[in-house]
C-alpha cells in the first residue's frame, strides 16, 4: 500500500478551502492508502506564536481533522513535534542542502518580502523540514497545490542527493497527488484569490464559524454595482461568489442566479442570502462534530497519543537506518 503524507500548519482555525481543497479528499484516501496526516506545529514556530496560542491552535486542528472525518484507526493523525525523529532527520538533511538553492525557493522570497523583519533560519530551511516530513515515512504521494510543487521538487532533490552521497537506493521520490481529477476552487470573500487566513478573518469561512457569523461574512462579501450588459463577463469578486455557490449549492440554484446575472436582473442581496443559507447547511454536520469533539478532552488525548505511537514507529525505523547509512552507528 503506497504511503500518503500531508500536513496543515497550526496557525489557526481551518476554513472552507482547507476542507474542500484537502480534508474531504483525505477522508477518501484513508481507505485506500497508508496515510500520515500531521499538524505542523514545528513549521509554525517561524512566526513565534505564544505557547498558549500554539497549544490552542494545535488542539483546534486535531479537533477539526476528526470532525472532517479523519479516522485515527484508519490513518495516522499526529502532532509533528511528538515525533522528534523528524527534527533529527532535519539536522542530517540540512547538511546536504545548499544556501543558493534555499535562497532561490519561491516561498522563501515571498516570506522575505512579506516580513522583512523576521527573516529567520527556519524560513530559509523550511523546504528541508517539509522534505523530512515526507521522507521520514517514505511518502510517495503528497496531496499539495500548485504553490507547493517547488517544495516537492526540492524533496526529491534532497532525497536523491542523500542516495548519491551514500551510494544507496534508500529514499523514494515523492510526487504531487490529487485524489480526483476535479479540483475544487475555493475563493475568498475579499474579492481576489483563494480563501486564506493571510487575508484576514473576513476572507474566510471557518469550519467552526457559527451560523450567524457565516451569514454576516457572506453578506459583507465584495461585489460590484451589478451587470450593465447582457451576458457580460463577471468581475473577479462576483465570479468568486459564484464559484463558492458551485461548491455548496445545487446546480439548479447556480443556474438560476447565473441566468439572472446574464439578464441583468440579479439582486446581490437575494443572491448572497441564498449562498449564506446553502453555506450554513453545507457546513452544519462538520460544525456539529467540532462542537461535540472539542468538549471531549479524553478522546482528543487518546487520538494524539495513538497517532504519536504510530508515527514514531515509522520514524524510528527510518532514523535507525539513516544513522547506519551515514555511519553514526557505533562499531566500537
N, C-alpha and C positions, 0 to 999 in steps of 0.2 A: 504494500500500500504506500503510495507516494506521500511525502510529507509537505504539508502546507504550513507556512509561518506568517503571521501578521500581528501587528500591534497598533495600539492607539495611545498617543501621549496623554498623560494625566494632567491636562491643562484646563479642565473644566467639564461642564456637562456635555453629553453627546447630543447632537442635533439631527434633524431630518436627513441631512446629507450623509452623516455617518451611518444612519440606519439603512436608507435605500441604496446608498453607494457602496456599503461594505457589510454591515451586520446581517442584513437579510440574506446575503449570499453566504456569509459564514455559517449560518444555520443550516443551509443546504449542504455545504461542503463537509460538515462534520459527520455526515452519514456515509461519505464515500472516500474520505482521505484521513490520514493521520495528522490531526490538526493541533497546532500550538497557537493559542491566541493570548497575547500578553498585554499588560498595562505598562507602558513605557515610562516609569517614574524616573529612571536614571536620565533619560533624554530630557525630562522636564527640568532638571537641575540647571540647565544652561540659562534659564530665566530667573533663577534664585527665588523660588517660592518659599514662603514661611513654612516651618514644619507642620503647623496646624492646617494650612491650606493644602499642602501636599498630601497629607493623610486623608483629608476630606475628599479631595479630587480623586485619589486612588479608589477610595471606597465607592464613590459615585459611579466610576466606570465599571467596577466589578458588578455593582447592582444593575446597571443598565445593560451590560453584557448578558446577564442572566435574564433580565426582563425581555430582552430582544429574542431570546430563545436558545442561547448557547447552553449546552448541557454538559456539566462537569464530568459526567460519566462517559460521554462520547468524545469530548475534546479536552485538551489540557488548557485550563484557564489559570493564568498565574501572573504574579506581580514580578516585574523584571528584577528588582533588587533582592527578591527572595532566592535568586539563583546566582550566587557570587561567581560561579564559573564563567558567566558572561563577561564580568569585569576582568577576569584573568585572561580570557581569550582576547579581549580588547587590548590588554597590555601587549600580548605577543604580536597581534596584528599591527599595532601602531609601529612596531619595529620595522615593518615591511611596507609602510605607507609613506609616501614622499610629499614633501611640502608643496611642490609645484602642483601636483595633481589635486591635493586637497584645496589649495587656494583657487583652483580653476572650477571647483564644484559650483554649480549654479545656485544651489541652496545657500552656500556659504556667502557668496557675493550678495545675494538678496538680503540675507540677515545683517550683513555689514552695513548695507545701505539703510536698512530699516532701523538698526540700533547701533550706530557708530560708537556709542559709549560703553557697549557691552560686547566687545569682540574677544571672547574668551577661548581658551584652547579646546573646550568642549564643543564649541561651534565648529571649529576647524576640523576636529576629528569625528564629527557627528556621523559621517558616512562609514567610518570604521566601526563604530558601535552598532550602527544599523546592520552592517555586514555580519558582525558577530552574533546578533540576534538570530540571524538566518543560519549561519554556518554552525553554530553550537548544536543545532538539531538536524543538520544536514538537510535543510529545506531545499526543495527543488521547485516549488510553486509558491509564488508570493503575490497575493492579491493587492495590487497597487495601481494608482492612477498614472496618467502620462507624466505628471510632475515628479514622480519618484523613479522613473525609468533610469535616470543617470545614476542614482544610488544603487540600483540593481546591477548596472554595468560595472560599477566600482566594486560591488560584492564579488562578482565574477573575477575581476582583476586581482583582488586580494587573495581569493581562494586559489586561483591558478598560479599566482606568484609564490604562494606557500608551497604548492605542489612542486613547482620547478626548483625552488630553493633547496628543498629537502629530498628531491628526486623520488617523490611518491605520487600515487594516484589516490589522494585521500578526500579532498573536498570536491563535491559535485557542483556543477553550475546551476544557479537558480535563475528562473525566468519569470517574467510577469505573467499573471494568471487571472483570467476573467472567467468566472463560472458560467456566465451566459453571454451570448453574442449581443444581447440587448443592453447596452449601457444606459444607466439611468442618470439623467442630468438633473441635479437638484440645485437650482439657483437660489441666491439670497434675496432678501426683501429690500435691499438698499438700492436696487436698480441696476447693478452691474456685477458680473462674475458669479462664481459658485458660492453657495452658502458657506460661511466660515466665521469662526469666533474672532478672527483678527479684525473683522469689520464692525465689531460691536454686537451687543445682545440684540439690538433691534433688527439685525440682519438675519438672525437665526430663529427657527422654531425648535426649541429644545424638546427632547422626548419627555422631560419631566414638567414642561410648562402646563399650567392649569388651563382649563377651557377658556376662561376669561382672558388670560394672557395671550393665548393663540388668537382669539378674536381681535384683541386690541392691536396686536402686531400686524395682522393681515390688513386691518382697516387703515393702518398708517403706512402701508407699503407704498412705494413710489409708483406713480402712474404719469399720465400727461393730460392734456386738455381734451383728448379724445380724437378719433379719426375725422378727417375733413374730406376724404375722398373714398369712394367705394373700393374695396379690396386693396387698400394701401398696406404696405409693409408695416408691421408692428415695431415700434421702437424697442430697444433692449429691455427697458424696465417693464413694459407691458408684456412682451414676449416671455419674460421670466415668470410672470404670474400665470400665464397660460401653461408654461412648462410645469409649474407646480401643480396646476389643476390636472394636467395629464398624469401626474404621479398619484394623486389621491382621489380623483373624481371619476365618474363613469364616462365612457366615450360619448354617450348622448349629451351629457352635461357640457362637455368640452365643445362638442359640435354646435350646441345651442348658442353658447356665448361667442364662439368664433363667427357664426353666421350673423349675430347681432353686430359684431365689430365690423365685419365686411360690408354691412348695410348702413354703417354709421349710426346705428341705433343703440349701441351699448351704453349702459349706465354703470359706471365703475363701482358705485355703491352696491348695487344688486350683485354684480359680479364678485366683489370681494366678500359680501355676506355669504354667498354660496360657497366660495372657496374656503372661507373660515369654518363653516359648518362641516364641510367634507373633510377638512383637516382635523377637526376635533374628533370626528367619527373614525378616521383612519388611524389615529394615534391612541384611541381610547384603551385598547387592550394592553398596549405596552405601558401606558401611563398607570393603569390599574396595577399591573405587575410591579412596577417601580415602587409604588406606594406600599404594596404588601411586602416585597422582599427587603426594602430599606428598614423595615421595623424588626427584622429577624436577624439580630446580631450573631446568634449561634450558627445559623445557616451560612451566613457570609464568611465567618471564620472557618467553618468546615470546608467550604469551597476553596478558599485561599490556601489552606493547609494542604488539601488534596492536590491542588494544582502545583504547589511548590514541590511536593514529593515527586510527582510525575515528571515535571520539568527538570528537576535536579538529577533524577536517574538518567535521563537522556544526556544532560550537560556534563555530568561527572564522567560518563563513558568517553565523551569527546575529549575532555580535558586530559584524562589519563592517557589517551592515545596520542594527543598533541604533544604532551610533555615527553613521551617516549620518542616521538619523531624528532623533536627539537634537540633532545639529548639532556633533558632535565631530570630524567630518571637516573638515580644514583646507581653506579656499577661498583661502588666500593663501600 
